[in-house]
Each structure stands twice: as C-alpha cells, then as structure tokens.
Amino acid sequence: MSWDILGERLINGGWAMSLNVLVVDDSAVTRAVIIRALKLSGLPLGVVHEAGNGKDGLRVLDEHWVDIAFVDIHMPVMTGDEMIAQVRARPETADLPIIVVSSEASEERIRALREKGVEFVHKPFAPEELRSTVASVTGVASEGKYGEGTACGDDTSF
C-alpha cells in the first residue's frame, strides 16, 4: 500500500520522502539514462528537473526545491566543478547532496571532489550502484519495486 500526501508516501507502514531531483549534464542522452535508472530503481521520486550545464543547474536551484543533484563535471558554459563550488558557497544549498556522475578517471580529481562533500559514480554505471549511492547520501530507501520485473534487475549498466 502506498499513499502520496504532499510529496511524502506511506510505504510498508513507514513514511518516506519523495526526492525532488536535479540532473545536470550536457548530454540529453545521459540525462535520460540517469532519470530512467532512477525511475526503475524504486526510489520515491518527486519532481525531476534537468539542466544542460552548471549555470542552468544553478538557475533551477534558485527556482525549485531540490533534494539531490546529479552533476557531470565536463560541461560547457559552467563545469560541474564550478557549479559545485557555487552550490557549496550558498547557505541555502551548502548541504545539498550531490552525486557526480562522470567518466573522470583521475583519482586525484575524484578525491578533490569528495573533499567538497560529493559522492562519485563512474559512467557507465549499474542502476543498483546509483540507487545505493542515493540511499547512502539521503537516507531514503527504495519502495521495494527494484528488481520486480523491471529492466534494472538484469545487471544492465548505463
């Protein structure tokens, strides 16, 4: 049984928050893959916002409540590094959970990102890796739909 009341859901006898999500990547295909993986994961999603670069991502944060952001670091106009620095500098977004989804291979750069309080998921990623990373940074668990007849139950990497 699942009810939805003002963005919160009663799931298996307990309350779970619906996550409003921001996906920032210059590739529309990558944004779609991340969003699809999130939808199939069983995580309780609210509104999903998209942006093609860090500057547009900041504009979304100015205009909408977001619970978690997925950010690429290699983007035109404003990189993910620049966006993360501005998010962390703003008191209203300083604690926003951020997951960098990138093909970045430099361990030094990944370590520097983690020192800014972000998590990192390598492209390509398995949907369960995305789900477990979201759960670890937000404390929000899935609704139990994951792997029950969904395409994500087959270890597919995105």
MODA-V378555 format. One record per backbone hydrogen bond with DSSP energy under -0.5 kcal/mol. CO is the residue of the C=O (numbers start at 1). NH is the residue of the N-H. Records with the same first field share a line. If there is no record, write none. Layout:
CO->NH  NH
This chain:
1->12
3->5  10
5->8
7->18
8->5
9->11  16
10->3
11->14
14->11
16->9
18->20
19->21  46
20->67  68
21->49
22->24  70
23->25  51
24->72
26->28
27->31
28->32
29->33
30->34
31->35
32->36
33->37
34->38
35->39
36->40
37->41
38->43
39->42
42->143
43->45
44->19
47->21  49
49->23
51->25
53->57
54->58
55->59
56->60
57->61
58->62
59->63
60->64
67->97
68->22
69->71  99
70->24
71->101
73->75  80  81
76->78
78->54
79->83
80->84
81->85
82->86
83->87
84->88
85->89
86->90
87->90
89->91
90->93  94
93->96
97->69
98->100  119
99->71  101
100->102  121
102->123
105->107
106->110
107->111
108->112
109->113
110->114
111->115
112->116
113->116  118
114->117
119->100
121->102
125->158
126->129  130
127->131
128->132
129->133
130->134
131->135
132->136
133->137
134->138
135->139
139->141
141->44
145->148
147->149
150->153
151->154
152->155
156->127
